[in-house]
C-alpha cells in the first residue's frame, strides 16, 4: 500500500496484459501493432516459463545429447564421439540460452514495441481493472478501456504424498536449472517432461529410473511413439517401471538420499526425485472471485480467446487449457490480439473456422515435437482420437528405416511414420513421425493437416531424393496400394 494507505491510480490503457511470458509478449505486440496503448504486468522474469525453466533450457540440454547420439551412428565419425559429454560445458551453454536467468533483453524488446512494463503481481479487482502489487509492497490500479488478457500460464503439480515436504522434490524448474547431475534420479511421470529429462540426465551421467503409473510413455501420442522412446532409454541405461505409483517419500537428512515407497511394496533410493505429473493454472491469486469466476480454475474461452460470459476478459495460452504448448499459446496470442483490435475498432470479427479471429488449429492441427532420441513428432489426431470423434479413417504406416535418406542419416536407423486419412474427405487428420532427425519434418505435416490438402494434391508434392522426407511418397504409395 502507499503511505496514505490507498491504492494509487495509474494511467488508463486500452489493453492490460497479466503475465509477460511468450504469450503475454505476443498479445502486447499485436495490441501495440494495432495502435492500442498496452500495459504488461509480470511478477517474475519477462519471458516466462518457456525462456527460463522450460523450452529453452530443456532444448539446450538436449541438443548435445541428441547430436552425440546421431554422430555415434555415422560410420567414420562414431569412433570420435564415444567419450562422455562435457557436463560443465553443457550446463554453461544452457545458462547462456537462459540469459543467466536475467530478463533485460526481453524487457528491452517489450519497451521497444511501446508496451509499458509493470513489475509486480497483477490481480483483478473488478471489470477491466487490475491492481498491481509492486515488489516493495506499494499498490497501483490499472484500468483497461477494451481488454484485460490473462496470460499467467501454469505451474507444476506436486501430489500431496506423505513426506513430500521433507523430500523437496524437483519439478520441471529444478530439472532444467540444476547445477550438477545427480548420481541417481527418480522421475515420476512418462509424459514429455519426464522423457526429455530422462534423456538429458541419463546422458549427463545420472542413473535414471522412470516410474510410470500407466502402461507406457507419451500416452497422448500414438502407442508406437512411447514404445520406441522407451526402447532407446533402456538401451541408454535408464530403468523404466510401468504400472506403479508412489505412495510415500522419506528424506530424513536434508542432504541425504530420498527413499521412494511404491504401491507394489517395493522401495527405491535416489539422490533427487522429479515429479512430472501435470500442470495447474496460475489463477489462484488472480482475483477471479471479484468478477464471478472461481479462483484456481482453468478459464474457458471461445475461439477468439474471449472468456465465456464476458466481453472484455481474454485468457490466452496454457491458462485456458486448450493446448499447453508455447508455440500454440503464441498462435492464440496473435489471434486474440487481432480480435481485441477488431472489437476495439468495432470492426467485423471473423470467428468462423480458420477465420482471422479463430484459433481453429487448437482443435485440428496442434503440432508437437518431443526432443528425445529418437525424436517423436505429431500433429492433429491420433488413430484413437479420430475414431472416438466418429471419423471413418484409415491409419497408413511406414517403416522410416526403409527410406533411403534414413539409411544415409544413420546406420541402424529405427523409426516409424503414420498418417490418419479421413476416408470420406480424402484429407489427413493427423500425422506422427518417430525417429532420429524427424522434428523438422513436422511442419510439412502441419501444413497438410491445417490446409486440409487433398490426397490427390499431395501426390504432386514431390519430396527431394535422398531425404527422410521421402517417407511422404512412401506413405501415399502405401495408401494407394
C-alpha positions in Angstrom: 0.0 0.0 0.0 1.0 3.6 -0.4 1.9 5.8 2.6 -1.6 7.2 2.5 -3.0 3.6 2.8 -4.6 3.9 -0.6 -4.1 2.3 -3.9 -2.7 4.8 -6.3 -4.4 5.3 -9.7 -2.3 4.5 -12.8 -2.9 5.7 -16.3 -5.7 4.0 -18.2 -4.7 1.8 -21.0 -6.6 0.2 -23.9 -5.2 -3.2 -23.0 -3.7 -4.6 -19.8 -1.9 -8.0 -20.1 -1.2 -10.0 -16.9 1.8 -12.2 -17.5 4.8 -11.5 -19.7 5.8 -14.9 -21.0 5.9 -15.5 -24.7 2.1 -15.4 -24.8 1.7 -12.2 -23.0 4.5 -10.6 -25.0 2.8 -11.6 -28.3 -0.6 -10.2 -27.1 1.1 -6.9 -26.2 2.9 -6.9 -29.6 -0.3 -7.4 -31.6 -2.2 -4.8 -29.5 0.6 -2.2 -30.0 0.8 -3.0 -33.7 -2.9 -2.1 -33.8 -2.2 1.2 -32.1 -3.6 0.3 -28.7 -1.9 1.5 -25.6 -0.8 -1.5 -23.6 0.5 -2.4 -20.1 2.1 -5.7 -19.2 2.3 -6.9 -15.6 4.9 -9.5 -14.6 5.7 -10.9 -11.2 8.8 -12.9 -12.1 11.0 -12.7 -15.3 9.8 -11.2 -18.5 10.0 -14.1 -20.9 8.2 -16.5 -18.6 8.5 -20.3 -18.0 9.5 -21.1 -21.6 12.5 -18.8 -21.6 14.0 -19.8 -18.3 12.6 -23.1 -17.0 11.1 -25.0 -19.9 11.5 -24.8 -23.7 14.9 -23.0 -23.9 16.9 -24.6 -21.1 15.5 -28.1 -21.8 16.3 -28.0 -25.5 19.7 -26.5 -24.8 20.4 -29.5 -22.5 19.0 -32.0 -25.1 20.8 -30.7 -28.2 24.3 -32.1 -27.3 22.7 -35.3 -26.2 20.9 -35.9 -29.4 23.8 -34.6 -31.6 26.2 -37.1 -30.0 23.7 -39.9 -30.4 23.3 -39.1 -34.1 27.1 -38.8 -34.6 27.6 -42.2 -33.0 25.5 -43.8 -35.8 27.6 -42.3 -38.6 30.4 -44.6 -39.9 33.7 -42.7 -39.9 32.6 -40.4 -37.1 31.3 -42.8 -34.4 34.7 -43.6 -33.0 35.5 -40.0 -32.4 32.4 -39.3 -30.2 32.4 -42.2 -27.7 33.7 -40.0 -24.8 31.3 -38.8 -22.1 29.7 -35.4 -22.6 31.4 -32.4 -21.0 28.8 -31.8 -18.4 30.1 -28.4 -17.4 30.1 -27.1 -21.0 26.6 -28.4 -21.5 25.3 -26.6 -18.4 27.2 -23.5 -19.3 25.5 -23.4 -22.7 22.1 -23.9 -21.0 22.9 -20.9 -18.9 23.7 -18.9 -22.0 20.4 -19.8 -23.6 18.5 -18.7 -20.5 20.5 -15.4 -20.4 21.7 -16.5 -16.9 18.1 -16.0 -15.7 18.1 -12.3 -16.4 15.4 -10.7 -18.5 17.0 -7.3 -19.5 16.8 -8.2 -23.2 13.2 -9.2 -23.1 12.2 -6.2 -21.1 14.0 -4.0 -23.7 12.1 -5.8 -26.5 8.7 -5.1 -24.9 9.6 -1.5 -24.4 10.8 -1.3 -28.0 7.3 -2.1 -29.2 5.8 0.6 -26.9 4.4 -1.5 -24.1 4.7 -0.3 -20.5 6.2 -3.0 -18.2 4.9 -3.1 -14.6 6.9 -5.2 -12.2 4.7 -6.9 -9.6 1.7 -9.2 -9.0 -1.4 -8.4 -11.0 -4.8 -9.1 -9.6 -8.3 -8.4 -11.0 -10.2 -6.1 -8.7 -13.2 -5.6 -10.9 -14.3 -5.5 -14.5 -11.5 -4.1 -16.7 -9.5 -3.3 -13.5 -6.1 -4.7 -12.4 -4.3 -3.9 -9.2 -0.6 -4.3 -9.2 1.4 -5.0 -6.0 5.0 -4.0 -6.6 8.0 -5.8 -5.0 8.1 -3.0 -2.4 4.5 -3.6 -1.4 3.0 -0.5 -2.9 -0.1 -0.9 -5.0 -1.5 0.9 -8.0 -4.5 0.3 -10.2 -4.5 -0.1 -13.9 -7.7 0.2 -16.0 -8.4 -1.2 -19.4 -10.7 0.5 -21.9 -11.1 -2.5 -24.1 -9.5 -5.7 -22.7 -7.6 -7.5 -20.0 -5.7 -10.5 -21.2 -4.8 -13.2 -18.6 -1.6 -14.9 -19.8 -0.4 -16.3 -16.4 0.3 -19.9 -17.7 0.6 -22.9 -15.4 2.6 -24.3 -12.5 3.8 -27.8 -11.9 1.6 -30.1 -9.8 3.2 -32.0 -7.0 1.0 -34.6 -5.3 0.2 -34.4 -1.6 2.1 -37.5 -0.5 3.4 -38.4 2.9 6.9 -37.0 3.3 6.7 -34.7 0.2 7.8 -31.6 2.1 10.9 -33.1 3.6 11.8 -34.8 0.2 12.0 -31.4 -1.5 11.2 -32.9 -4.9 12.2 -31.4 -8.2 9.7 -30.0 -10.6 10.4 -29.1 -14.2 12.0 -25.9 -13.0 14.7 -27.6 -10.9 15.2 -30.3 -13.5 16.1 -27.7 -16.2 18.1 -25.4 -14.0 20.1 -27.9 -11.9 23.8 -27.0 -11.4 25.1 -30.6 -11.4 23.9 -34.1 -12.4 22.5 -36.1 -9.5 24.0 -39.6 -9.0 20.6 -41.2 -9.0 17.4 -39.5 -10.4 13.9 -40.9 -10.0 11.4 -39.4 -12.4 7.7 -39.8 -11.7 5.7 -39.4 -14.9 6.1 -40.6 -18.5 4.9 -37.5 -20.4 7.0 -35.0 -22.4 8.8 -33.5 -19.4 9.5 -37.0 -17.9 11.0 -38.5 -21.1 13.0 -35.4 -22.1 14.6 -35.0 -18.6 15.3 -38.8 -18.5 17.1 -38.4 -21.8 19.1 -35.4 -20.6 20.2 -36.6 -17.2 20.9 -40.2 -18.2 23.3 -38.8 -20.9 24.9 -36.4 -18.3 25.8 -39.3 -16.0 22.8 -39.8 -13.7 21.3 -43.3 -13.1 17.7 -42.7 -14.1 14.6 -44.6 -13.0 11.3 -43.7 -14.6 8.2 -44.5 -12.5 5.0 -44.7 -14.6 1.5 -45.2 -13.3 0.2 -46.2 -16.7 1.4 -48.8 -19.2 3.8 -46.7 -21.3 5.5 -43.4 -22.2 4.0 -40.5 -24.1 0.4 -41.6 -23.6 -1.1 -38.8 -25.7 0.7 -39.8 -28.8 0.4 -42.9 -31.0 1.4 -46.0 -28.9 4.5 -46.7 -31.1 6.0 -43.4 -30.2 6.3 -44.2 -26.5 7.5 -47.7 -27.3 10.4 -46.5 -29.5 11.4 -43.9 -27.0 11.3 -46.4 -24.1 13.5 -48.8 -26.1 16.1 -46.1 -26.6 16.0 -45.0 -23.0 16.5 -48.6 -21.8 19.4 -49.0 -24.2 21.0 -45.9 -22.8 20.8 -47.3 -19.3 17.6 -46.0 -17.8 15.2 -48.2 -15.9 11.5 -47.9 -16.7 8.9 -49.3 -14.3 5.3 -49.2 -15.5 2.1 -49.7 -13.6 3.5 -48.3 -10.3 2.6 -45.4 -8.1 4.5 -43.5 -5.5 2.8 -43.8 -2.0 5.3 -42.0 0.3 8.7 -40.4 0.4 11.4 -40.3 3.1 14.4 -37.9 3.3 15.4 -37.7 7.0 18.7 -35.9 6.2 18.4 -32.6 4.2 21.4 -33.5 2.1 20.8 -37.3 2.1 19.1 -39.6 -0.4 15.3 -39.9 -0.9 13.6 -43.2 -0.3 10.6 -43.7 -2.6 7.9 -46.1 -1.5 5.8 -47.7 -4.3 2.3 -49.2 -4.2 3.7 -52.7 -5.0 5.6 -52.7 -1.7 9.0 -52.0 -3.3 11.3 -49.2 -2.3 13.9 -47.4 -4.4 16.5 -44.9 -3.3 17.5 -41.8 -5.3 19.6 -38.6 -4.8 16.8 -36.5 -6.3 13.2 -37.1 -7.4 11.4 -35.3 -10.2 7.6 -35.1 -10.3 6.5 -34.6 -13.9 2.8 -35.3 -13.2 0.9 -32.4 -14.7 0.2 -28.7 -14.6 -2.4 -26.5 -12.9 -3.5 -22.9 -14.0 -1.9 -19.9 -12.2 -5.2 -18.4 -11.3 -5.4 -19.0 -7.6 -4.4 -15.4 -6.6 -5.7 -13.7 -9.7 -8.9 -12.2 -8.1 -11.3 -14.2 -10.3 -13.8 -14.1 -7.5 -14.2 -10.3 -8.0 -15.8 -10.9 -11.4 -17.8 -14.0 -10.5 -15.3 -16.7 -11.5 -13.7 -19.4 -9.5 -10.1 -18.9 -8.2 -7.7 -21.6 -9.3 -9.8 -22.7 -12.3 -9.0 -23.0 -15.9 -10.6 -20.2 -17.9 -13.0 -21.4 -20.6 -12.8 -19.3 -23.8 -14.2 -19.2 -27.3 -12.0 -19.4 -30.4 -11.0 -15.8 -30.1 -9.8 -16.5 -26.5 -12.6 -14.4 -25.0 -13.6 -15.8 -21.6 -17.1 -17.1 -21.7 -19.7 -14.7 -20.2 -17.5 -11.6 -20.6 -16.9 -9.1 -23.4 -13.6 -7.8 -22.1 -11.6 -10.6 -20.4 -9.3 -12.8 -22.6 -7.4 -15.9 -21.4 -4.6 -16.8 -23.7 -2.1 -19.7 -23.6 -1.9 -22.5 -21.1 -4.3 -20.9 -18.7 -7.2 -21.7 -21.0 -6.2 -25.5 -21.1 -6.7 -25.7 -24.9 -3.1 -26.7 -26.0 -0.4 -26.4 -23.4 2.5 -25.6 -25.8 4.4 -22.4 -26.2 4.0 -22.2 -30.0 0.3 -22.8 -29.6 0.0 -20.1 -27.0 1.8 -17.6 -29.2 -0.6 -18.6 -32.0 -3.5 -17.9 -29.7 -1.9 -14.5 -28.8 -1.8 -13.5 -32.4 -5.5 -14.5 -32.8 -6.6 -12.8 -29.6 -4.6 -9.6 -30.3 -6.3 -9.3 -33.7 -9.7 -9.9 -32.1 -9.1 -7.3 -29.4 -8.1 -4.8 -32.0 -11.1 -5.5 -34.3 -13.5 -5.2 -31.4 -11.9 -2.0 -30.2 -12.4 -0.6 -33.7 -16.0 -2.0 -33.8 -14.9 -3.9 -36.9 -16.3 -7.2 -38.0 -14.9 -10.2 -36.1 -14.4 -13.4 -38.1 -14.7 -16.4 -35.7 -15.7 -18.9 -38.3 -13.4 -22.0 -38.6 -10.0 -20.9 -39.8 -11.1 -17.2 -39.7 -8.8 -14.3 -38.8 -10.1 -14.3 -35.2 -10.5 -18.0 -34.5 -7.8 -20.3 -33.1 -9.1 -23.3 -35.1 -5.7 -25.0 -35.1 -6.2 -25.7 -31.3 -8.8 -28.3 -32.3 -7.5 -29.6 -35.6 -3.8 -29.1 -36.1 -1.7 -28.9 -32.9 2.0 -29.8 -33.7 4.4 -31.0 -31.1 8.0 -32.3 -31.1 9.4 -34.4 -28.2 13.2 -33.9 -28.4 14.3 -37.3 -27.2 16.4 -39.8 -29.0 14.6 -40.8 -31.2 12.5 -37.7 -31.6 8.7 -38.0 -31.6 6.6 -35.6 -33.5 2.9 -35.3 -34.2 0.1 -33.0 -35.5 -3.6 -33.4 -35.5 -5.5 -36.5 -34.3 -4.1 -39.9 -33.4 -6.0 -43.0 -34.7 -7.8 -43.5 -31.4 -8.8 -39.8 -31.2 -10.1 -39.9 -34.8 -12.2 -43.0 -34.1 -13.6 -41.6 -30.9 -14.6 -38.5 -32.8 -16.6 -40.6 -35.2 -14.5 -40.2 -38.3 -14.2 -43.0 -40.9 -10.5 -43.3 -41.1 -7.6 -45.4 -42.1 -4.1 -45.5 -40.5 -1.3 -45.8 -43.0 2.1 -46.8 -41.6 5.6 -47.0 -43.0 8.9 -48.1 -41.6 11.1 -45.0 -41.7 14.2 -47.2 -41.9 13.2 -48.2 -45.4 13.6 -44.7 -46.7 16.9 -44.0 -48.5 17.5 -40.8 -46.6 17.2 -42.5 -43.3 19.9 -45.0 -44.1 22.2 -42.1 -45.0 21.3 -40.3 -41.9 22.3 -43.0 -39.5 23.4 -46.6 -39.6 20.9 -48.9 -37.9 18.2 -46.2 -38.2 14.9 -47.0 -36.4 11.7 -45.1 -36.9 8.1 -45.2 -38.0 5.6 -42.9 -39.7 1.8 -42.9 -39.6 -0.8 -40.7 -41.3 -4.5 -40.8 -40.5 -6.7 -40.5 -43.6 -10.3 -39.3 -43.5 -11.8 -41.7 -46.0 -14.8 -39.6 -46.6 -13.0 -36.4 -47.5 -9.6 -37.9 -48.5 -7.6 -35.5 -46.4 -5.2 -36.0 -43.5 -6.5 -35.7 -39.9 -3.2 -36.5 -38.3 0.4 -37.4 -38.8 3.1 -38.9 -36.5 6.8 -39.4 -37.0 9.2 -41.1 -34.7 12.9 -41.4 -35.5 16.2 -39.5 -35.4 16.1 -36.1 -37.1 12.4 -36.1 -37.8 11.5 -32.9 -35.9 12.0 -30.7 -39.0 9.6 -32.9 -41.0 6.7 -31.9 -38.8 5.9 -28.6 -40.4 5.2 -30.2 -43.8 2.6 -32.4 -41.9 1.2 -29.4 -40.2 0.6 -27.6 -43.5 -1.1 -30.7 -44.9 -3.4 -31.1 -41.9 -4.2 -27.4 -41.3 -4.6 -26.8 -45.1 -6.8 -29.9 -45.5 -4.7 -30.7 -48.6 -6.4 -33.4 -50.6 -4.6 -36.7 -51.0 -4.7 -36.2 -54.8 -2.9 -32.9 -54.5 -0.3 -34.3 -52.0 0.6 -36.8 -54.7 2.1 -33.9 -56.7 4.2 -32.6 -53.7 7.4 -34.4 -54.7 10.0 -35.0 -51.9 13.6 -34.5 -52.7 15.8 -37.6 -53.0 17.5 -38.8 -50.9 15.9 -37.2 -47.9 14.0 -38.6 -44.9 11.0 -36.6 -46.2 10.7 -39.2 -49.0 8.5 -41.0 -46.4 5.7 -38.8 -47.7 5.8 -40.6 -51.0 6.0 -44.0 -49.4 3.0 -43.2 -47.2 1.0 -42.1 -50.2 2.0 -45.2 -52.2 1.0 -47.4 -49.3 -2.4 -45.7 -49.1 -3.0 -46.0 -52.9 -1.8 -49.7 -52.9 
